């Protein structure tokens, strides 16, 4: 293999800007490969010094020749798509905005477990509770536990009267036992 790349001053400065501003170890290494190629190091020597293969050095040099500094940033491979399809997300959002009582359930708020089961029946796609929580968070929903109270649904006057009677019942037997035993009451 021959020697590599000859850099002009502006190219050298552009590489230095990228090299010292990046947080990616790969981008930094790619910049070093080009700089070392300019200083007439061989492909094998560059690979040994940077701990990468000859193929990597050749690939990075080829990328730089074709696309300049912009080509030194690695492109994220597409990978496998997630199981949450757009239809699933739409169904999830619709379910969250619908009261479960109107769907025939005996509860008025969704839990993650209940929502996961409902969506599995509706869409055929099943997520674990943790996966669904992450998905809900990603879509901007907050997962919280509701506080169930009867406030506003009970007769407050009767509730306070019952509380007073209960308090009196709790105190009375204790006072009576203490009086009967000779203990100070």
Backbone as a printed PyTorch tensor [residue, N CA C, xyz], in Angstrom:
tensor([[[  0.8380,  -1.1830,   0.0000],
         [  0.0000,   0.0000,   0.0000],
         [  0.8780,   1.2390,   0.0000]],

        [[  0.4490,   2.2010,  -0.7090],
         [  1.2150,   3.4320,  -0.8150],
         [  0.8830,   4.3870,   0.3150]],

        [[  1.3720,   5.5760,   0.1560],
         [  1.1210,   6.6010,   1.1550],
         [ -0.2190,   7.2390,   0.8760]],

        [[ -0.7170,   7.9640,   1.8610],
         [ -2.1050,   8.3530,   1.8300],
         [ -2.4860,   9.6710,   1.2610]],

        [[ -2.7840,  10.5950,   2.0960],
         [ -3.5260,  11.7870,   1.7220],
         [ -2.6670,  13.0210,   1.9800]],

        [[ -2.7550,  13.9850,   1.0890],
         [ -2.0860,  15.2660,   1.2850],
         [ -3.1550,  16.2950,   1.6250]],

        [[ -2.9910,  16.9550,   2.7720],
         [ -3.9950,  17.9140,   3.2560],
         [ -3.5340,  19.3420,   3.0200]],

        [[ -4.4600,  20.1890,   2.6090],
         [ -4.2000,  21.6250,   2.5430],
         [ -4.4590,  22.1970,   3.9480]],

        [[ -4.0120,  23.4100,   4.1820],
         [ -4.1450,  24.0210,   5.5190],
         [ -5.5950,  24.0750,   5.9810]],

        [[ -6.5010,  24.4700,   5.0730],
         [ -7.9210,  24.5670,   5.4740],
         [ -8.5080,  23.1890,   5.7800]],

        [[ -8.0520,  22.1540,   5.0880],
         [ -8.5200,  20.7990,   5.3820],
         [ -8.0000,  20.3370,   6.7470]],

        [[ -6.7350,  20.6610,   7.0230],
         [ -6.1400,  20.3120,   8.3100],
         [ -6.9190,  20.9900,   9.4440]],

        [[ -7.2520,  22.2710,   9.2870],
         [ -8.0000,  23.0150,  10.3060],
         [ -9.4040,  22.4320,  10.4830]],

        [[-10.0250,  22.0650,   9.3790],
         [-11.3580,  21.4640,   9.4440],
         [-11.3180,  20.1290,  10.2030]],

        [[-10.2990,  19.3300,   9.9550],
         [-10.1330,  18.0680,  10.6880],
         [ -9.8920,  18.3190,  12.1720]],

        [[ -9.0630,  19.3050,  12.4860],
         [ -8.7940,  19.6280,  13.8890],
         [-10.0580,  20.1120,  14.6040]],

        [[-10.8550,  20.9460,  13.9330],
         [-12.1090,  21.4060,  14.5500],
         [-13.0100,  20.2250,  14.8880]],

        [[-13.1410,  19.3070,  13.9390],
         [-13.9790,  18.1360,  14.1800],
         [-13.3680,  17.2480,  15.2620]],

        [[-12.0890,  17.0360,  15.1980],
         [-11.4160,  16.1270,  16.1270],
         [-11.5490,  16.6160,  17.5680]],

        [[-11.4080,  17.9150,  17.7910],
         [-11.4270,  18.4430,  19.1560],
         [-12.8160,  18.8550,  19.6270]],

        [[-13.8200,  18.7410,  18.7810],
         [-15.1830,  19.0880,  19.2080],
         [-16.0820,  17.8540,  19.3460]],

        [[-15.6150,  16.7100,  18.8890],
         [-16.4710,  15.5280,  18.9060],
         [-16.3900,  14.7980,  20.2420]],

        [[-17.4810,  14.1290,  20.6000],
         [-17.5030,  13.2690,  21.7810],
         [-17.4150,  11.8000,  21.3720]],

        [[-17.3860,  11.5570,  20.0800],
         [-17.3560,  10.1910,  19.5570],
         [-15.9090,   9.7240,  19.3820]],

        [[-15.5810,   8.5950,  20.0030],
         [-14.2430,   8.0230,  19.8680],
         [-13.9820,   7.6030,  18.4210]],

        [[-15.0250,   7.1310,  17.7380],
         [-14.8630,   6.7110,  16.3400],
         [-14.5110,   7.8900,  15.4360]],

        [[-15.1950,   9.0100,  15.6170],
         [-14.9160,  10.1880,  14.7910],
         [-13.5040,  10.6870,  15.0720]],

        [[-13.1190,  10.6970,  16.3400],
         [-11.7660,  11.1250,  16.7010],
         [-10.7220,  10.2240,  16.0240]],

        [[-10.9500,   8.9170,  16.0940],
         [-10.0210,   7.9660,  15.4600],
         [ -9.9810,   8.1640,  13.9430]],

        [[-11.1370,   8.3990,  13.3330],
         [-11.1780,   8.6300,  11.8920],
         [-10.3480,   9.8580,  11.5120]],

        [[-10.4600,  10.9150,  12.3080],
         [ -9.6610,  12.1170,  12.0430],
         [ -8.1680,  11.8110,  12.1740]],

        [[ -7.8080,  11.0360,  13.1980],
         [ -6.4010,  10.6610,  13.3720],
         [ -5.8870,   9.8530,  12.1900]],

        [[ -6.7100,   8.9780,  11.6640],
         [ -6.2960,   8.1830,  10.5000],
         [ -5.9400,   9.1010,   9.3360]],

        [[ -6.7510,  10.1200,   9.1130],
         [ -6.4920,  11.0350,   7.9970],
         [ -5.2430,  11.8680,   8.2740]],

        [[ -5.0920,  12.3640,   9.4990],
         [ -3.9160,  13.1580,   9.8560],
         [ -2.6470,  12.3160,   9.7130]],

        [[ -2.6990,  11.0690,  10.1930],
         [ -1.5310,  10.1860,  10.0990],
         [ -1.2470,   9.8180,   8.6440]],

        [[ -2.2920,   9.7470,   7.8420],
         [ -2.0910,   9.4730,   6.4060],
         [ -1.3630,  10.6360,   5.7450]],

        [[ -1.6480,  11.8320,   6.2100],
         [ -0.9700,  13.0190,   5.6750],
         [  0.5120,  13.0090,   6.0430]],

        [[  0.8130,  12.4990,   7.2280],
         [  2.2120,  12.5070,   7.6770],
         [  2.9930,  11.3060,   7.1410]],

        [[  2.4590,  10.6850,   6.1040],
         [  3.1310,   9.6260,   5.3430],
         [  3.3020,   8.3090,   6.1100]],

        [[  2.4680,   8.0820,   7.1280],
         [  2.4840,   6.7700,   7.7900],
         [  1.8030,   5.7600,   6.8690]],

        [[  2.2520,   4.5250,   6.8930],
         [  1.6480,   3.4890,   6.0550],
         [  0.3610,   2.9980,   6.6890]],

        [[ -0.4350,   2.3070,   5.9020],
         [ -1.7120,   1.7640,   6.3670],
         [ -1.4940,   0.8200,   7.5490]],

        [[ -0.5080,  -0.0640,   7.4270],
         [ -0.2190,  -1.0150,   8.5030],
         [  0.2240,  -0.3210,   9.7710]],

        [[  1.0720,   0.6790,   9.6400],
         [  1.5700,   1.4360,  10.7930],
         [  0.4270,   2.1750,  11.4920]],

        [[ -0.4450,   2.8100,  10.7110],
         [ -1.5970,   3.5330,  11.2850],
         [ -2.5000,   2.5590,  12.0340]],

        [[ -2.7870,   1.4230,  11.4150],
         [ -3.6440,   0.4230,  12.0560],
         [ -3.0760,  -0.0680,  13.3670]],

        [[ -1.7690,  -0.3560,  13.3950],
         [ -1.1350,  -0.8380,  14.6380],
         [ -1.1650,   0.2350,  15.7150]],

        [[ -0.8600,   1.4620,  15.3590],
         [ -0.7960,   2.5500,  16.3580],
         [ -2.1670,   2.8990,  16.9240]],

        [[ -3.1870,   2.7680,  16.1150],
         [ -4.5420,   3.1250,  16.5840],
         [ -5.3590,   1.9170,  17.0260]],

        [[ -4.8060,   0.7210,  16.8620],
         [ -5.5170,  -0.4830,  17.3060],
         [ -6.6990,  -0.8390,  16.4290]],

        [[ -6.5670,  -0.6150,  15.1370],
         [ -7.6370,  -0.9870,  14.2230],
         [ -7.0390,  -1.7590,  13.0450]],

        [[ -7.8840,  -2.3140,  12.2400],
         [ -7.4030,  -3.1390,  11.1260],
         [ -7.0010,  -2.2710,   9.9330]],

        [[ -6.2550,  -2.9030,   9.0280],
         [ -5.8770,  -2.2350,   7.7740],
         [ -7.1240,  -1.8720,   6.9770]],

        [[ -8.1160,  -2.7690,   7.0230],
         [ -9.3650,  -2.5080,   6.2900],
         [-10.0540,  -1.2440,   6.8000]],

        [[-10.0180,  -1.0430,   8.1120],
         [-10.6280,   0.1660,   8.6800],
         [ -9.9070,   1.4060,   8.1770]],

        [[ -8.5880,   1.3730,   8.1810],
         [ -7.8060,   2.5180,   7.7060],
         [ -8.1410,   2.8060,   6.2420]],

        [[ -8.1680,   1.7740,   5.4180],
         [ -8.4840,   1.9610,   4.0000],
         [ -9.9070,   2.4840,   3.8080]],

        [[-10.8400,   1.9550,   4.5830],
         [-12.2440,   2.3910,   4.4600],
         [-12.3820,   3.8640,   4.8240]],

        [[-11.7360,   4.2870,   5.9330],
         [-11.8340,   5.6840,   6.3720],
         [-11.1730,   6.6090,   5.3570]],

        [[-10.0460,   6.2130,   4.8300],
         [ -9.3920,   7.0360,   3.8100],
         [-10.2710,   7.1670,   2.5630]],

        [[-10.8960,   6.0770,   2.1630],
         [-11.7960,   6.1040,   1.0050],
         [-12.9890,   7.0180,   1.2790]],

        [[-13.5480,   6.9160,   2.4850],
         [-14.6730,   7.7850,   2.8520],
         [-14.2680,   9.2580,   2.7870]],

        [[-13.0830,   9.5630,   3.3100],
         [-12.6200,  10.9600,   3.3200],
         [-12.4060,  11.4790,   1.8990]],

        [[-11.8410,  10.6530,   1.0510],
         [-11.6130,  11.0850,  -0.3380],
         [-12.9370,  11.3720,  -1.0480]],

        [[-13.9680,  10.5890,  -0.7390],
         [-15.2690,  10.7530,  -1.4240],
         [-16.1170,  11.8670,  -0.8230]],

        [[-16.0890,  11.9960,   0.5190],
         [-17.0370,  12.9200,   1.1460],
         [-16.4540,  13.9530,   2.0670]],

        [[-15.1370,  14.0060,   2.2040],
         [-14.5220,  14.9980,   3.0730],
         [-14.7890,  14.7160,   4.5490]],

        [[-14.7260,  15.7700,   5.3460],
         [-14.8620,  15.6440,   6.7940],
         [-16.2370,  15.1040,   7.1830]],

        [[-17.2520,  15.4920,   6.4570],
         [-18.6140,  15.0440,   6.7850],
         [-18.7340,  13.5190,   6.7210]],

        [[-17.9410,  12.8860,   5.8690],
         [-18.0250,  11.4260,   5.7190],
         [-17.3520,  10.6850,   6.8680]],

        [[-16.6330,  11.3850,   7.7430],
         [-15.9490,  10.7360,   8.8570],
         [-16.8810,  10.4250,  10.0240]],

        [[-18.0480,  11.0310,  10.0070],
         [-19.0360,  10.7370,  11.0590],
         [-19.7390,   9.4350,  10.6910]],

        [[-19.7390,   8.4630,  11.6060],
         [-20.3830,   7.1790,  11.2700],
         [-21.8900,   7.3300,  11.1150]],

        [[-22.4510,   6.5890,  10.2040],
         [-23.8920,   6.5790,   9.9840],
         [-24.4630,   5.4360,  10.7980]],

        [[-25.4770,   5.7550,  11.5910],
         [-26.0900,   4.7270,  12.4210],
         [-26.7950,   3.7130,  11.5190]],

        [[-26.4840,   2.4330,  11.6710],
         [-27.1750,   1.4330,  10.8550],
         [-28.6630,   1.4070,  11.2020]],

        [[-29.5030,   1.1260,  10.2320],
         [-30.9440,   1.2240,  10.4680],
         [-31.4530,   0.2600,  11.5330]],

        [[-30.9490,  -0.9500,  11.5800],
         [-31.3780,  -1.9060,  12.6030],
         [-32.7970,  -2.3860,  12.4010]],

        [[-33.2060,  -3.2360,  13.2910],
         [-34.5410,  -3.8180,  13.2260],
         [-35.5700,  -2.8100,  13.7400]],

        [[-36.6750,  -2.6440,  13.0440],
         [-37.6870,  -1.7050,  13.5220],
         [-38.3510,  -2.2320,  14.7950]],

        [[-38.7740,  -1.3380,  15.6520],
         [-39.4390,  -1.7210,  16.8890],
         [-40.8120,  -2.3120,  16.6100]],

        [[-41.3300,  -3.0850,  17.5530],
         [-42.6320,  -3.7200,  17.3520],
         [-43.8160,  -2.7590,  17.4910]],

        [[-43.5730,  -1.5460,  18.0080],
         [-44.6530,  -0.5830,  18.1700],
         [-44.9190,   0.1020,  16.8300]],

        [[-45.8890,  -0.4140,  16.1140],
         [-46.2370,   0.1290,  14.8030],
         [-47.0060,   1.4420,  14.9690]],

        [[-47.1010,   2.2470,  13.9320],
         [-47.9120,   3.4680,  14.0330],
         [-49.3660,   3.1670,  14.4130]],

        [[-49.9040,   2.0410,  13.9270],
         [-51.2800,   1.6650,  14.2850],
         [-51.3620,   1.3550,  15.7860]],

        [[-50.3330,   0.6840,  16.3230],
         [-50.3110,   0.3590,  17.7530],
         [-50.2950,   1.6490,  18.5780]],

        [[-49.4440,   2.5930,  18.1820],
         [-49.3530,   3.8600,  18.9040],
         [-50.6720,   4.6180,  18.8430]],

        [[-51.3320,   4.5810,  17.6870],
         [-52.6340,   5.2520,  17.5550],
         [-53.6450,   4.6070,  18.4870]],

        [[-53.6800,   3.2700,  18.5100],
         [-54.6160,   2.5450,  19.3880],
         [-54.3180,   2.8670,  20.8540]],

        [[-53.0360,   2.9380,  21.2060],
         [-52.6490,   3.2360,  22.5830],
         [-53.1450,   4.6220,  22.9880]],

        [[-52.9420,   5.6060,  22.1220],
         [-53.3780,   6.9690,  22.4320],
         [-54.8970,   7.0500,  22.5460]],

        [[-55.5990,   6.3560,  21.6450],
         [-57.0660,   6.3390,  21.7190],
         [-57.5410,   5.7050,  23.0170]],

        [[-56.9190,   4.5990,  23.4090],
         [-57.3100,   3.9150,  24.6420],
         [-57.0730,   4.8010,  25.8550]],

        [[-55.9520,   5.4940,  25.8830],
         [-55.6280,   6.3410,  27.0300],
         [-56.5780,   7.5220,  27.1640]],

        [[-57.1550,   7.9470,  26.0570],
         [-58.0750,   9.0770,  26.0940],
         [-59.5240,   8.6360,  26.2540]],

        [[-59.7300,   7.3320,  26.4000],
         [-61.0680,   6.7810,  26.5720],
         [-61.1980,   6.2230,  27.9750]],

        [[-62.3040,   6.5160,  28.6300],
         [-62.5670,   5.9640,  29.9490],
         [-62.8270,   4.4650,  29.7980]],

        [[-62.1250,   3.6240,  30.5560],
         [-62.3190,   2.1730,  30.4380],
         [-63.7600,   1.7280,  30.7140]],

        [[-64.4890,   2.5070,  31.5070],
         [-65.8830,   2.1630,  31.7800],
         [-66.7140,   2.1500,  30.4940]],

        [[-66.4120,   3.0740,  29.5820],
         [-67.1680,   3.1290,  28.3210],
         [-66.8340,   1.9480,  27.4100]],

        [[-65.7150,   1.2810,  27.6740],
         [-65.3330,   0.1090,  26.8890],
         [-65.8370,  -1.1850,  27.5220]],

        [[-66.5890,  -1.0430,  28.6240],
         [-67.1740,  -2.2180,  29.2590],
         [-66.3620,  -2.7890,  30.4030]],

        [[-65.3060,  -2.1030,  30.8230],
         [-64.5050,  -2.5930,  31.9450],
         [-65.0840,  -2.0950,  33.2640]],

        [[-64.7370,  -2.7420,  34.3440],
         [-65.2440,  -2.3900,  35.6660],
         [-64.3140,  -1.4730,  36.4340]],

        [[-63.4880,  -0.7280,  35.7660],
         [-62.5910,   0.2160,  36.4210],
         [-62.5820,   1.5060,  35.6190]],

        [[-62.1630,   2.5880,  36.2740],
         [-62.2620,   3.8910,  35.6160],
         [-60.9150,   4.4770,  35.2040]],

        [[-59.8240,   3.8530,  35.5950],
         [-58.5110,   4.3440,  35.1870],
         [-57.6760,   3.1790,  34.6710]],

        [[-56.8000,   3.4930,  33.7190],
         [-55.9250,   2.4660,  33.1660],
         [-54.7190,   2.2630,  34.0560]],

        [[-54.3650,   1.0320,  34.3060],
         [-53.0560,   0.7120,  34.8680],
         [-52.2220,   0.2100,  33.6940]],

        [[-50.9240,   0.1460,  33.8690],
         [-50.0600,  -0.3210,  32.7910],
         [-50.3980,  -1.7700,  32.4470]],

        [[-50.6440,  -2.5810,  33.4620],
         [-50.9730,  -3.9910,  33.2400],
         [-52.2710,  -4.1210,  32.4470]],

        [[-53.2900,  -3.3630,  32.8620],
         [-54.5840,  -3.4340,  32.1700],
         [-54.4730,  -2.9180,  30.7380]],

        [[-53.7330,  -1.8220,  30.5710],
         [-53.5660,  -1.2530,  29.2330],
         [-52.8210,  -2.2260,  28.3250]],

        [[-51.7810,  -2.8560,  28.8520],
         [-51.0130,  -3.8210,  28.0540],
         [-51.9070,  -4.9700,  27.6030]],

        [[-52.7440,  -5.4630,  28.5030],
         [-53.6400,  -6.5740,  28.1590],
         [-54.6710,  -6.1400,  27.1150]],

        [[-55.2440,  -4.9500,  27.3060],
         [-56.2300,  -4.4370,  26.3570],
         [-55.6090,  -4.2880,  24.9650]],

        [[-54.4170,  -3.6810,  24.9020],
         [-53.7760,  -3.4650,  23.6120],
         [-53.3430,  -4.7800,  22.9650]],

        [[-52.9600,  -5.7660,  23.7710],
         [-52.5920,  -7.0750,  23.2210],
         [-53.8080,  -7.7260,  22.5630]],

        [[-54.9710,  -7.6010,  23.1980],
         [-56.2030,  -8.1530,  22.6120],
         [-56.5960,  -7.3940,  21.3560]],

        [[-56.4390,  -6.0890,  21.3950],
         [-56.8940,  -5.2380,  20.2920],
         [-55.9540,  -5.3120,  19.0720]],

        [[-54.6280,  -5.3470,  19.3220],
         [-53.6700,  -5.2470,  18.2220],
         [-52.9240,  -6.5350,  17.9280]],

        [[-52.8780,  -7.4330,  18.8990],
         [-52.1010,  -8.6630,  18.7270],
         [-50.6250,  -8.4790,  19.0410]],

        [[-50.2370,  -7.2810,  19.4740],
         [-48.8430,  -7.0070,  19.8420],
         [-48.7740,  -6.9030,  21.3610]],

        [[-47.9030,  -7.7030,  21.9560],
         [-47.8100,  -7.7420,  23.4210],
         [-46.4830,  -7.1310,  23.8790]],

        [[-46.5810,  -6.2180,  24.8390],
         [-45.4160,  -5.6060,  25.4760],
         [-45.4170,  -5.9730,  26.9490]],

        [[-44.2210,  -6.0640,  27.5300],
         [-44.1430,  -6.2390,  28.9810],
         [-44.5200,  -4.9150,  29.6300]],

        [[-44.7640,  -4.9580,  30.9290],
         [-45.1530,  -3.7340,  31.6420],
         [-44.0630,  -2.6690,  31.5270]],

        [[-42.8110,  -3.0870,  31.7030],
         [-41.7100,  -2.1270,  31.6220],
         [-41.5720,  -1.5400,  30.2200]],

        [[-41.7170,  -2.3830,  29.2050],
         [-41.6200,  -1.8840,  27.8310],
         [-42.7310,  -0.8730,  27.5570]],

        [[-43.9340,  -1.1920,  28.0190],
         [-45.0590,  -0.2800,  27.7870],
         [-44.8500,   1.0270,  28.5430]],

        [[-44.3120,   0.9830,  29.7540],
         [-44.0150,   2.2140,  30.4960],
         [-43.0350,   3.0900,  29.7150]],

        [[-41.9770,   2.4690,  29.1730],
         [-41.0080,   3.2260,  28.3830],
         [-41.6560,   3.8240,  27.1360]],

        [[-42.5090,   3.0570,  26.5000],
         [-43.2020,   3.5290,  25.3090],
         [-44.1360,   4.6970,  25.6540]],

        [[-44.8590,   4.5730,  26.7550],
         [-45.7400,   5.6590,  27.1940],
         [-44.9250,   6.9160,  27.4740]],

        [[-43.8060,   6.7480,  28.1610],
         [-42.9510,   7.8970,  28.4610],
         [-42.4300,   8.5360,  27.1740]],

        [[-41.9980,   7.7150,  26.2250],
         [-41.4850,   8.2240,  24.9490],
         [-42.5500,   9.0180,  24.1980]],

        [[-43.8040,   8.5870,  24.3310],
         [-44.9000,   9.2670,  23.6380],
         [-45.4630,  10.4470,  24.4370]],

        [[-44.8410,  10.7440,  25.6000],
         [-45.2270,  11.9290,  26.3610],
         [-46.3000,  11.7060,  27.4070]],

        [[-46.6140,  10.4620,  27.7400],
         [-47.6100,  10.1840,  28.7630],
         [-46.9250,   9.9580,  30.1010]],

        [[-47.6180,  10.3150,  31.1740],
         [-47.0900,  10.1560,  32.5220],
         [-47.7910,   8.9790,  33.1880]],

        [[-47.0070,   8.0980,  33.7850],
         [-47.5720,   6.9360,  34.4660],
         [-47.5990,   7.2480,  35.9490]],

        [[-48.8090,   7.3340,  36.5140],
         [-48.9630,   7.6540,  37.9330],
         [-50.0170,   6.7480,  38.5390]],

        [[-49.9530,   6.6430,  39.8500],
         [-50.9710,   5.8720,  40.5560],
         [-52.0750,   6.8310,  41.0000]],

        [[-53.3250,   6.5330,  40.6960],
         [-54.3990,   7.4250,  41.1220],
         [-54.6560,   7.2830,  42.6140]],

        [[-55.0670,   8.3710,  43.2570],
         [-55.4440,   8.3400,  44.6600],
         [-56.9650,   8.2600,  44.7050]],

        [[-57.4530,   7.1480,  45.2130],
         [-58.9000,   6.9350,  45.2660],
         [-59.4440,   7.4820,  46.5740]],

        [[-60.3460,   8.4320,  46.4810],
         [-61.0090,   8.9840,  47.6650],
         [-62.5000,   9.0290,  47.3900]],

        [[-63.2440,   9.1570,  48.4360],
         [-64.7050,   9.2790,  48.2950],
         [-65.1360,  10.7360,  48.3970]],

        [[-64.1710,  11.6360,  48.5520],
         [-64.4970,  13.0440,  48.7070],
         [-65.3170,  13.5200,  47.5100]],

        [[-66.4150,  14.1670,  47.7980],
         [-67.3000,  14.6450,  46.7470],
         [-68.3650,  13.6270,  46.3660]],

        [[-68.1470,  12.3470,  46.6830],
         [-69.1200,  11.2940,  46.3630],
         [-69.8520,  10.7920,  47.6000]],

        [[-69.6140,  11.3960,  48.7520],
         [-70.2420,  10.9290,  49.9840],
         [-70.9790,  12.0930,  50.6390]],

        [[-71.8150,  11.7390,  51.5780],
         [-72.5300,  12.7360,  52.3670],
         [-71.5620,  13.1960,  53.4560]],

        [[-70.9980,  14.3720,  53.2780],
         [-69.9560,  14.8510,  54.1850],
         [-70.4700,  15.0320,  55.6110]],

        [[-71.7040,  15.4780,  55.7610],
         [-72.2620,  15.6940,  57.1050],
         [-72.3840,  14.3500,  57.8330]],

        [[-72.8980,  13.3470,  57.1490],
         [-73.0360,  12.0180,  57.7550],
         [-71.6510,  11.4000,  58.0170]],

        [[-70.6900,  11.6740,  57.1390],
         [-69.3310,  11.1420,  57.3100],
         [-68.6980,  11.7120,  58.5870]],

        [[-68.8150,  13.0350,  58.7910],
         [-68.2310,  13.6500,  59.9950],
         [-68.9120,  13.1380,  61.2630]],

        [[-70.2430,  12.9590,  61.1990],
         [-70.9760,  12.4390,  62.3590],
         [-70.5050,  11.0210,  62.6920]],

        [[-70.3210,  10.1920,  61.6660],
         [-69.8610,   8.8190,  61.8790],
         [-68.4440,   8.8120,  62.4310]],

        [[-67.6050,   9.7230,  61.9960],
         [-66.2360,   9.8100,  62.5160],
         [-66.2470,  10.1630,  63.9950]],

        [[-67.1010,  11.1270,  64.3940],
         [-67.1910,  11.5090,  65.8180],
         [-67.6650,  10.3280,  66.6580]],

        [[-68.6740,   9.6010,  66.1500],
         [-69.1930,   8.4420,  66.8930],
         [-68.1210,   7.3590,  67.0300]],

        [[-67.3740,   7.1300,  65.9700],
         [-66.3090,   6.1320,  66.0020],
         [-65.2230,   6.5290,  67.0010]],

        [[-64.8570,   7.8020,  67.0020],
         [-63.8450,   8.2880,  67.9410],
         [-64.3380,   8.1140,  69.3740]],

        [[-65.5920,   8.4310,  69.6120],
         [-66.1560,   8.2790,  70.9630],
         [-66.1720,   6.8080,  71.3730]],

        [[-66.5240,   5.9150,  70.4600],
         [-66.5460,   4.4810,  70.7700],
         [-65.1460,   3.9650,  71.0790]],

        [[-64.1680,   4.4680,  70.3730],
         [-62.7940,   4.0180,  70.5990],
         [-62.2840,   4.4730,  71.9520]],

        [[-62.6730,   5.6830,  72.3990],
         [-62.1840,   6.2200,  73.6630],
         [-62.9420,   5.6490,  74.8570]],

        [[-64.2250,   5.4070,  74.7290],
         [-65.0620,   5.0010,  75.8590],
         [-64.6090,   3.7120,  76.5260]],

        [[-64.4440,   2.6110,  75.8230],
         [-64.0960,   1.3610,  76.5110],
         [-62.7610,   1.4580,  77.2440]],

        [[-61.8260,   2.2000,  76.7220],
         [-60.5220,   2.3350,  77.3570],
         [-60.6520,   3.0800,  78.6740]],

        [[-61.4420,   4.1610,  78.6590],
         [-61.6540,   4.9180,  79.8870],
         [-62.3550,   4.0690,  80.9400]],

        [[-63.3390,   3.2700,  80.4760],
         [-64.0840,   2.4260,  81.4080],
         [-63.1640,   1.3810,  82.0280]],

        [[-62.2810,   0.7730,  81.2450],
         [-61.3710,  -0.2400,  81.7810],
         [-60.4120,   0.3810,  82.7870]],

        [[-59.9090,   1.5580,  82.4840],
         [-58.9790,   2.2140,  83.4000],
         [-59.6730,   2.5880,  84.6960]],

        [[-60.9210,   3.0570,  84.6230],
         [-61.6630,   3.4320,  85.8410],
         [-61.8990,   2.1940,  86.7060]],

        [[-62.2430,   1.0840,  86.0410],
         [-62.5480,  -0.1340,  86.7930],
         [-61.3030,  -0.7440,  87.4150]],

        [[-60.1290,  -0.5090,  86.8690],
         [-58.9140,  -1.1300,  87.3840],
         [-58.2160,  -0.2800,  88.4290]],

        [[-58.7030,   0.9360,  88.6150],
         [-58.0750,   1.8160,  89.6130],
         [-56.9350,   2.6220,  89.0440]],

        [[-56.6800,   2.4900,  87.7620],
         [-55.6250,   3.2860,  87.1320],
         [-56.1260,   4.6900,  86.8720]],

        [[-55.2290,   5.6430,  86.8700],
         [-55.6760,   7.0200,  86.5730],
         [-56.2010,   7.0960,  85.1240]],

        [[-57.2920,   7.7740,  84.9170],
         [-57.9340,   7.8060,  83.6220],
         [-57.6560,   9.0450,  82.9200]]])
